[in-house]
Amino acid sequence: MFPFAMIVSQKAMAHEVRSAMPNAPTVAPAAPLRGVRRPRVRQVRTALAASLHRAADAVAPTPACSPAR
């Protein structure tokens, strides 16, 4: 198995070296999608955390006594 992996990795490295040459073909960057909004993960996470904190405060029992030191 090891010799096969070495051959495959050598071919892959040779391909990478050839693609870095000055006259190598280039790939155009992908066009941005217009009209499609990306998910705002951070805003959703923040809103969810705030909602959970409010729910926890609403459900939390009131302390009956203070802790002893």
Beta strands, then each sheet from edge to edge (+ up, - down):
end
